[in-house]
Amino acid sequence: MTRRAAIDIGTNSVRLLVADVGEGAGGDAIRPVDRRLAITRLGESLHAGGLLTPDAAARTAAAVEEYVARAKGWDVPHPVVAATYAVRAARNPEVLLSRLSVPVRVLSGDEEAGLGFRGVVAGLRDLAAATPVVVLDVGGGSVEITWGSAQDGVEGGRSLPIGCVVMTRRAIAHDPPAPAEIAALEETLAAALEPVLVPLRSRTERLIGVGGTVTTLAAMAQRLVPYDHDRVHGSRLTAAEVGRLLETLRGLPLADRRGLPGLQPERADVIIAGTLVVRCVLGSLRCDAITASEADLLWALVAVPLSL
């Protein structure tokens, strides 16, 4: 076994995975030893001019440096550090990158989608090799949709700038959201997602979701306090459950949403937009459920580290 670590700098959060990785890097060969998440909201201002703020960059840089130190404590002196939508979309990525002591690989949308797919394949043990799957990754800045199978790999993918932080900032001004805001957001999401998803209806046997929105909804459906990675990973979230959770969320003010079992308080302001994405994807594909996966981009990064 080789010990490796990866750090994901996202639009909404910074995440760390330290794992022992065996030959072949399949799901059975990746054994997490430390997992951390800090919500830093790097992309909180991207909707208004495409700039990262110094405050958001400072919060994010502090989390990254903390996780670099944790990785060193686990005997991984050089963790792989990758950044996604917020850094690639920002007009001033240097406001963050100049604060970091480690090299950062800024992933393209295609790279992000492909790595997410590989992570799912590595981490879901019950996934039959030939099963056609669609992987949905709802991030803070972008949504990645990738399709293929375990045996054939990625067949196609799209990255769309409709993540839960970005869409909340653009479309929701009231607390709780006004019905007109929900309707307008649903229309925007359908216009972006349906051209990608409708052609996949006839060849999708399984829909798998990664990222904080899907895993949070799975935790909420099970009322998990505290969060339990093992109970979330591989759990099945039905379309009816997503609909019920959405109705609860959209009817509560932010202060009350923060107290719901299974929902991290820091996600409460953006969870409605993320849930609308999940519901739209389920409807567009005509799927009755989505499988939540803890294995995602980070799993792929520790399995086959990127060259920086």
Residue pairs with C-beta under 8 A, 6 or more apart in sequence:
1 20
1 21
1 22
1 31
2 20
2 21
2 22
3 18
3 19
3 20
3 21
3 33
3 74
3 75
3 76
4 18
4 19
4 20
4 21
4 76
4 79
4 80
4 302
4 305
5 16
5 17
5 18
5 19
5 71
5 74
5 76
5 79
5 80
5 302
6 16
6 17
6 79
6 80
6 81
6 82
6 298
6 301
6 302
6 305
7 14
7 15
7 16
7 64
7 67
7 68
7 71
7 79
7 80
7 81
7 82
8 14
8 15
8 17
8 82
8 83
8 84
8 297
8 298
8 301
9 42
9 60
9 64
9 81
9 82
9 83
9 84
9 86
9 87
9 96
9 104
10 42
10 83
10 84
10 85
10 86
10 139
10 140
10 141
11 41
11 42
11 43
11 46
11 84
11 85
11 86
11 139
11 140
11 141
11 142
11 163
11 165
11 166
12 39
12 40
12 41
12 42
12 43
12 139
12 140
12 141
12 163
12 164
12 165
12 212
12 267
12 270
13 37
13 38
13 39
13 40
13 140
13 212
14 37
14 38
14 40
14 42
14 60
14 63
14 64
14 67
15 35
15 36
15 37
15 38
15 298
16 34
16 35
16 36
16 37
16 67
16 70
16 71
16 79
17 32
17 34
17 35
17 298
17 299
17 301
17 302
18 32
18 33
18 34
18 35
18 70
18 71
18 74
18 76
18 79
19 30
19 31
19 32
19 33
19 299
19 302
20 30
20 31
20 33
21 29
21 30
21 31
21 302
21 303
22 28
22 29
22 30
22 31
23 29
25 122
25 303
25 304
26 122
27 121
27 122
27 123
27 124
27 125
27 295
28 125
30 122
30 123
30 295
30 299
30 302
30 303
32 229
33 74
34 70
34 74
35 229
36 67
36 70
37 212
38 63
38 66
39 264
39 266
39 267
40 56
40 59
40 60
40 63
41 56
41 59
41 140
41 165
42 52
42 56
42 57
42 59
42 60
42 86
42 87
42 96
42 140
43 52
43 56
43 85
43 86
43 89
43 90
43 140
43 141
43 163
43 165
43 166
44 53
44 56
44 165
44 169
45 51
45 52
45 53
45 56
46 52
46 86
46 89
46 90
46 141
46 166
46 169
47 166
47 169
47 170
48 169
49 91
50 89
50 90
50 91
51 90
51 91
51 92
51 95
52 86
52 87
52 90
52 92
52 93
52 95
52 96
53 95
54 95
57 95
57 96
57 99
58 99
60 96
61 96
61 99
61 100
64 81
64 100
64 102
65 100
65 101
67 79
68 79
68 81
68 101
68 102
71 77
71 79
78 102
79 102
80 105
80 301
80 302
80 305
80 306
80 308
81 100
81 102
81 103
81 104
81 105
81 308
82 104
82 105
82 106
82 107
82 297
82 301
82 306
83 93
83 96
83 104
83 105
83 106
83 107
84 107
84 112
84 139
84 141
84 142
84 297
85 109
85 112
85 139
85 140
85 141
85 142
85 159
85 161
85 163
86 140
86 141
87 93
87 96
87 97
87 104
87 106
88 106
88 107
88 108
88 109
89 141
89 161
90 96
93 106
97 104
103 308
104 308
105 306
105 308
107 115
108 159
109 142
109 144
109 158
109 159
110 157
110 159
112 137
112 142
112 144
112 159
112 297
113 135
113 137
113 144
113 145
113 146
113 154
113 157
113 158
113 159
114 146
114 154
114 157
115 297
115 300
115 301
116 135
116 137
116 144
116 146
116 210
116 296
116 297
116 300
117 135
117 146
117 148
117 153
117 154
117 157
118 153
118 154
118 299
118 300
118 303
118 304
119 210
119 293
119 295
119 296
119 297
119 298
119 299
119 300
119 301
119 303
120 127
120 133
120 135
120 208
120 210
120 293
120 295
120 296
120 299
121 127
121 150
121 153
122 295
122 299
122 300
122 303
123 233
123 293
123 294
123 295
123 296
123 299
124 208
124 234
124 291
124 293
124 295
125 234
126 234
127 133
127 150
127 206
127 208
128 150
129 149
129 150
129 151
130 149
130 150
130 151
131 149
131 150
131 205
131 206
132 147
132 148
132 149
132 203
132 204
132 205
132 206
133 147
133 148
133 149
133 150
133 204
133 205
133 206
133 207
133 208
134 145
134 146
134 147
134 197
134 200
134 204
134 206
134 207
134 208
134 285
135 144
135 145
135 146
135 147
135 208
135 209
135 210
135 293
136 143
136 144
136 145
136 207
136 208
136 209
136 210
136 211
136 214
136 277
136 278
136 281
136 290
137 143
137 144
137 145
137 146
137 209
137 210
137 211
137 296
137 297
138 163
138 164
138 209
138 211
138 212
138 213
138 214
138 274
138 277
138 278
139 163
139 164
139 211
139 212
140 163
140 164
140 165
140 166
140 212
140 270
141 161
141 163
141 165
141 166
142 159
142 160
142 161
142 162
142 163
142 166
143 159
143 160
143 162
143 163
143 193
143 277
144 157
144 158
144 159
144 160
145 157
145 158
145 159
145 160
145 193
145 196
145 197
145 281
146 154
146 156
146 157
147 154
147 155
147 156
147 157
147 200
147 203
147 204
148 154
148 155
148 156
149 155
158 196
160 192
160 193
160 196
162 188
162 189
162 192
162 193
162 277
163 274
164 213
164 270
164 271
164 273
164 274
164 277
165 270
165 273
167 185
167 188
167 189
167 273
167 276
167 277
168 269
168 270
168 272
168 273
171 181
171 184
171 185
171 188
171 273
172 181
172 185
172 272
172 273
173 181
174 181
175 253
175 254
176 250
176 251
176 252
176 253
176 254
177 185
177 250
177 272
182 250
182 272
182 276
185 273
185 276
186 276
186 280
189 276
189 277
189 280
190 280
190 284
193 277
193 280
193 281
193 284
194 284
197 281
197 284
197 285
198 284
200 285
201 284
201 285
201 286
204 285
204 287
206 291
207 281
207 282
207 285
207 287
207 289
207 290
207 291
208 290
208 291
208 292
208 293
209 215
209 237
209 278
209 290
209 291
209 292
209 293
210 292
210 293
210 294
210 295
210 296
210 297
211 296
212 267
212 274
213 267
213 271
213 274
213 275
213 277
213 278
214 237
214 278
214 290
214 292
214 293
215 232
215 292
215 294
216 262
216 263
216 264
216 267
216 271
216 274
217 237
217 241
217 242
217 245
217 271
217 275
217 278
217 292
218 232
218 235
218 237
218 292
219 227
219 228
219 232
219 262
219 263
220 245
220 260
220 261
220 262
220 263
221 235
221 237
221 241
221 245
221 262
222 231
222 232
222 235
222 262
223 261
223 262
224 231
224 232
224 261
224 262
225 261
225 262
227 262
227 264
229 294
232 292
232 294
233 292
233 293
233 294
233 295
234 291
234 292
234 293
235 291
235 292
236 289
236 290
236 291
236 292
237 289
237 290
237 291
237 292
238 288
238 289
239 279
239 282
239 283
239 287
239 288
239 289
239 290
242 275
242 278
242 279
242 282
242 290
243 279
245 275
246 272
246 275
246 276
246 279
248 260
249 257
249 260
249 271
249 272
249 275
250 272
252 260
254 268
254 269
257 263
257 268
257 269
257 271
258 265
258 268
259 265
260 268
263 271
278 290
281 287
281 290
282 288
282 289
282 290
